[in-house]
Amino acid sequence: MSPLLYQPDCVIQPLSHPVAERAGVRLWMARGDLVHESVSGNKWFKLKYSLLEAERSQASGLLSFGGAYSNHLHALAAAGRMLNIPTFGVVRGAWRRELTPTLQDAQKWGMRLLFVSNEAYRRKDDSAWVDESIEGWRLSELIATQKLMVIPEGGSNALALKGVSEWAQQIYSHFSSTPVSIFLPCGTGGTMAGFVAADSHHELVGVPVLRAGDSIAVKINELLALNNQQPRTPFRFVQGYEFGGYAKTSPELMTFIQAFFDHTGVGLEPVYTGKMAYAALDWLRRGEAPRGSDVVLVHTGGMQGARGFVEQP
């Protein structure tokens, strides 16, 4: 039986934090980081049905896209090794000489890394460019190109919604009696779309980790349309917590992450979950949450990305 057929338990635990105590709210965390050692957090749910489809169709390879610290490529490489399916990662930027720990793991697990310029990477959603590039990379010499499954950056496709919605429903059902505010970091929008597609009376608050709030909303609507779905959970975005943009950080954010760990014992990383938690606690600090309410932080995993993290200029 495929290891992807099991449904992991959704660990939701209360957190003790002085900001929440002063705000008079109950603070919780959905521990996606505990889902799987290598296929971490939201990536497990986003990839689940794509990987099951790859097994069903006997795909001879999996190709996807990401940056040097990509949780998605890291998870895909681990899953490919687990399922004995060759994987190929198209990496943005010139990282040939010195691989990040993320890419070192991916390579160790058998992923072939294909480096492209930032300009070329912007064409990753152009199927004609991808097909042409596959020929240029001579992948057809290694695998049957017609059986190569191409997965979008971040794993955000129609199949991802199905897996993520299952996770969201677990979290929603834990708080079935009263509405809660659920904070979720947003990158490509795939995880947010899955949470929006699941039915609940809770409020979903997306925290973009890059300056692209409007485009994330567009992506969510596009993904829902692929499955002929409408939003079933109300959502909004809080912006201004990008700390300079994707994979950028600051001493203030790093200090916050350390303090959060000291208070709660839960580790965060600076690309996604650190920014999300900072935004949520800032919201509580401003007194915007009703006293006596519940606030949930969704930990999307990806702690591997914090290794050797260096602020990019």
C-alpha positions as CSV (number, residue, x, y, z in Angstrom):
1,M,0.0,0.0,0.0
2,S,1.3,3.4,-0.9
3,P,2.6,5.3,2.2
4,L,0.5,8.3,0.9
5,L,-2.8,6.5,1.5
6,Y,-2.6,6.9,5.3
7,Q,-4.3,10.0,6.8
8,P,-2.0,11.6,9.4
9,D,-3.5,12.8,12.7
10,C,-4.0,16.5,12.9
11,V,-2.2,17.7,16.0
12,I,-3.8,20.8,17.5
13,Q,-2.3,22.1,20.7
14,P,-2.9,25.1,23.0
15,L,-0.1,27.6,23.2
16,S,0.8,29.8,26.2
17,H,2.0,33.2,25.1
18,P,1.9,36.5,27.1
19,V,0.4,38.5,24.1
20,A,-2.5,36.1,23.9
21,E,-3.0,36.1,27.7
22,R,-3.1,39.9,27.7
23,A,-5.6,39.9,24.8
24,G,-7.8,37.4,26.6
25,V,-7.9,34.8,23.9
26,R,-7.1,31.1,23.6
27,L,-4.2,30.5,21.3
28,W,-3.8,27.3,19.4
29,M,-1.4,25.8,16.8
30,A,-2.2,23.2,14.1
31,R,1.1,21.4,14.0
32,G,1.6,20.6,10.3
33,D,5.3,20.4,11.1
34,L,4.6,17.1,12.8
35,V,2.9,15.4,9.8
36,H,6.0,13.8,8.3
37,E,9.8,14.0,8.8
38,S,10.6,14.9,5.2
39,V,7.4,15.5,3.3
40,S,6.5,18.3,5.7
41,G,3.3,20.1,6.6
42,N,1.2,21.5,3.8
43,K,3.5,19.8,1.3
44,W,2.3,16.4,2.3
45,F,-1.3,17.4,1.7
46,K,-0.6,19.4,-1.5
47,L,1.4,16.5,-3.1
48,K,-0.7,13.6,-1.9
49,Y,-3.1,13.2,-4.8
50,S,-0.5,14.3,-7.5
51,L,1.7,11.5,-6.2
52,L,-1.1,9.0,-6.1
53,E,-2.0,9.9,-9.7
54,A,1.7,9.5,-10.6
55,E,1.6,6.0,-9.2
56,R,-1.7,5.2,-10.9
57,S,-0.5,6.4,-14.3
58,Q,2.9,4.8,-13.8
59,A,4.6,8.1,-14.4
60,S,8.3,7.7,-15.2
61,G,9.3,10.9,-13.6
62,L,8.2,14.0,-11.7
63,L,9.4,17.5,-12.6
64,S,8.7,20.7,-10.7
65,F,10.0,24.2,-9.9
66,G,11.4,26.1,-6.9
67,G,14.1,28.2,-5.4
68,A,17.2,27.3,-3.5
69,Y,15.3,26.9,-0.2
70,S,12.2,25.4,-1.7
71,N,10.2,23.3,0.7
72,H,8.3,22.0,-2.3
73,L,11.3,20.6,-4.1
74,H,12.6,19.2,-0.8
75,A,9.4,17.4,-0.2
76,L,9.0,16.2,-3.8
77,A,12.6,14.7,-3.8
78,A,11.8,12.9,-0.5
79,A,8.5,11.6,-1.9
80,G,10.1,10.5,-5.1
81,R,12.7,8.5,-3.2
82,M,9.9,6.9,-1.1
83,L,7.9,5.9,-4.2
84,N,10.9,5.1,-6.3
85,I,10.0,7.7,-9.0
86,P,12.8,9.8,-10.5
87,T,12.5,13.5,-9.7
88,F,13.7,16.7,-11.5
89,G,13.9,20.1,-9.9
90,V,14.0,23.3,-12.0
91,V,15.8,25.7,-9.7
92,R,15.7,29.5,-10.0
93,G,19.1,31.2,-9.9
94,A,22.8,30.2,-10.3
95,W,23.4,27.8,-7.3
96,R,25.6,25.4,-9.1
97,R,28.8,26.1,-7.2
98,E,27.4,26.0,-3.6
99,L,24.2,24.1,-2.9
100,T,22.0,25.1,0.0
101,P,21.2,22.4,2.6
102,T,17.8,22.1,0.9
103,L,19.3,21.3,-2.5
104,Q,21.9,19.1,-1.0
105,D,19.1,17.0,0.5
106,A,17.2,16.9,-2.7
107,Q,20.3,15.8,-4.7
108,K,21.1,13.2,-2.0
109,W,17.6,11.8,-2.5
110,G,18.2,11.4,-6.2
111,M,16.6,14.6,-7.6
112,R,18.4,15.9,-10.7
113,L,18.7,19.7,-10.3
114,L,18.3,21.8,-13.5
115,F,19.4,25.4,-13.0
116,V,17.9,28.3,-15.0
117,S,18.2,32.1,-14.9
118,N,15.6,34.2,-13.2
119,E,14.4,35.4,-16.6
120,A,13.9,31.8,-17.9
121,Y,12.3,30.8,-14.6
122,R,9.5,33.3,-15.2
123,R,8.4,31.2,-18.1
124,K,7.7,28.1,-15.9
125,D,4.0,28.3,-16.4
126,D,4.4,28.3,-20.2
127,S,3.9,24.7,-21.3
128,A,5.5,25.2,-24.7
129,W,8.7,26.5,-22.9
130,V,8.6,23.6,-20.5
131,D,8.3,21.0,-23.3
132,E,11.1,22.7,-25.3
133,S,13.3,22.8,-22.2
134,I,12.7,19.1,-21.4
135,E,14.2,18.3,-24.8
136,G,17.1,20.7,-24.2
137,W,17.8,19.0,-20.8
138,R,17.8,15.7,-22.7
139,L,15.4,14.2,-20.1
140,S,13.8,12.2,-22.9
141,E,17.0,10.2,-23.0
142,L,16.5,9.2,-19.4
143,I,12.7,8.7,-19.2
144,A,9.6,8.4,-21.4
145,T,8.8,12.1,-21.8
146,Q,5.1,11.4,-22.4
147,K,4.9,9.9,-18.9
148,L,6.7,12.8,-17.2
149,M,4.4,14.5,-14.8
150,V,4.9,18.2,-14.5
151,I,3.8,19.7,-11.1
152,P,3.5,23.5,-10.8
153,E,5.7,25.5,-8.4
154,G,4.7,24.9,-4.8
155,G,2.5,21.9,-5.9
156,S,-0.5,24.2,-6.5
157,N,-2.8,22.5,-8.8
158,A,-6.4,21.1,-8.8
159,L,-5.2,17.9,-7.0
160,A,-3.6,19.9,-4.3
161,L,-7.0,21.4,-3.3
162,K,-8.3,18.0,-2.5
163,G,-5.5,17.1,-0.2
164,V,-5.3,20.4,1.6
165,S,-9.1,20.6,2.0
166,E,-8.9,17.3,4.0
167,W,-6.4,18.9,6.3
168,A,-8.4,22.1,6.6
169,Q,-11.6,20.1,7.5
170,Q,-9.7,18.4,10.3
171,I,-8.8,21.7,11.7
172,Y,-12.2,23.3,11.2
173,S,-14.0,20.3,12.9
174,H,-11.8,20.7,16.0
175,F,-13.5,24.0,16.6
176,S,-17.0,23.1,15.4
177,S,-19.0,25.0,18.1
178,T,-17.8,28.6,17.8
179,P,-16.1,30.5,14.9
180,V,-12.4,31.1,15.3
181,S,-9.8,33.1,13.5
182,I,-7.3,30.9,11.6
183,F,-4.0,32.4,10.5
184,L,-2.2,30.8,7.5
185,P,0.9,31.9,5.6
186,C,0.5,32.3,1.9
187,G,3.1,31.8,-0.9
188,T,1.7,30.6,-4.2
189,G,-1.9,30.5,-2.9
190,G,-2.4,26.7,-3.2
191,T,-2.7,26.0,0.6
192,M,-5.0,29.0,1.1
193,A,-7.2,27.8,-1.8
194,G,-7.6,24.4,-0.2
195,F,-8.6,25.9,3.1
196,V,-11.1,28.2,1.3
197,A,-12.6,25.2,-0.6
198,A,-13.4,23.4,2.7
199,D,-16.7,24.3,4.3
200,S,-16.6,26.2,7.6
201,H,-18.1,29.1,9.5
202,H,-14.6,30.2,10.7
203,E,-12.6,33.2,9.5
204,L,-9.5,32.5,7.5
205,V,-6.7,35.1,7.6
206,G,-4.0,34.8,5.0
207,V,-0.6,36.3,5.6
208,P,1.3,36.8,2.3
209,V,5.0,36.2,2.7
210,L,5.8,38.2,-0.5
211,R,4.4,41.4,-1.9
212,A,1.7,39.7,-4.0
213,G,-1.5,39.8,-2.1
214,D,-3.6,40.6,-5.2
215,S,-2.0,37.9,-7.3
216,I,-2.6,35.3,-4.5
217,A,-6.3,36.1,-4.5
218,V,-6.4,35.6,-8.3
219,K,-4.5,32.3,-8.0
220,I,-7.0,31.1,-5.4
221,N,-9.9,31.9,-7.7
222,E,-8.2,30.1,-10.6
223,L,-7.6,27.0,-8.6
224,L,-11.1,26.9,-7.3
225,A,-12.4,27.3,-10.9
226,L,-10.3,24.3,-12.0
227,N,-12.5,22.2,-9.7
228,N,-15.7,24.1,-10.4
229,Q,-15.7,25.2,-6.7
230,Q,-16.8,28.4,-5.0
231,P,-15.3,29.8,-1.8
232,R,-16.9,28.0,1.2
233,T,-14.9,29.7,4.0
234,P,-14.7,33.4,4.4
235,F,-11.2,34.8,4.0
236,R,-9.2,37.9,4.0
237,F,-5.5,39.0,3.8
238,V,-3.4,41.0,6.2
239,Q,-0.4,42.5,4.4
240,G,2.6,44.4,5.5
241,Y,4.4,41.5,7.1
242,E,6.6,40.5,4.1
243,F,9.8,41.9,5.8
244,G,11.2,42.9,2.5
245,G,9.8,40.1,0.3
246,Y,10.1,36.4,-0.2
247,A,12.9,34.7,1.8
248,K,13.9,38.1,3.2
249,T,14.1,38.7,6.9
250,S,15.2,41.2,9.5
251,P,16.8,41.2,13.0
252,E,13.3,42.0,14.4
253,L,11.7,39.0,12.8
254,M,14.6,36.7,13.9
255,T,14.3,38.0,17.5
256,F,10.6,37.4,17.4
257,I,11.1,33.8,16.2
258,Q,13.5,33.1,19.1
259,A,11.1,34.7,21.6
260,F,8.2,32.7,20.3
261,F,10.2,29.5,20.8
262,D,11.2,30.6,24.3
263,H,7.5,31.1,25.2
264,T,5.9,28.1,23.4
265,G,8.6,25.6,22.7
266,V,7.5,25.6,19.0
267,G,10.1,26.4,16.3
268,L,9.3,28.7,13.4
269,E,11.2,29.5,10.2
270,P,11.6,33.0,8.8
271,V,10.2,32.4,5.3
272,Y,6.6,31.4,6.1
273,T,5.5,30.5,9.6
274,G,7.6,33.2,11.4
275,K,5.9,36.0,9.4
276,M,2.5,34.4,9.9
277,A,2.9,34.2,13.7
278,Y,4.3,37.7,13.8
279,A,1.2,39.1,12.0
280,A,-1.2,37.1,14.2
281,L,0.4,38.3,17.5
282,D,0.5,41.8,16.2
283,W,-3.2,41.6,15.5
284,L,-3.7,40.4,19.1
285,R,-1.4,43.1,20.5
286,R,-3.6,45.7,18.8
287,G,-6.7,44.3,20.6
288,E,-8.6,43.4,17.5
289,A,-9.6,39.9,18.6
290,P,-12.8,39.5,20.7
291,R,-11.9,38.6,24.3
292,G,-12.7,35.0,25.0
293,S,-12.3,33.9,21.4
294,D,-10.0,31.3,19.8
295,V,-7.1,32.1,17.5
296,V,-5.4,29.3,15.5
297,L,-2.0,29.5,13.9
298,V,-1.4,26.9,11.1
299,H,2.2,25.7,11.1
300,T,2.8,24.7,7.5
301,G,6.1,22.9,8.3
302,G,9.2,23.5,6.2
303,M,11.6,23.8,9.1
304,Q,14.3,22.5,6.9
305,G,14.4,25.8,5.1
306,A,15.7,27.5,8.2
307,R,19.0,25.7,8.1
308,G,21.9,28.0,7.2
309,F,19.4,30.7,6.5
310,V,21.1,33.9,5.3
311,E,19.3,37.1,4.6
312,Q,19.5,37.8,0.9
313,P,20.4,41.3,-0.3
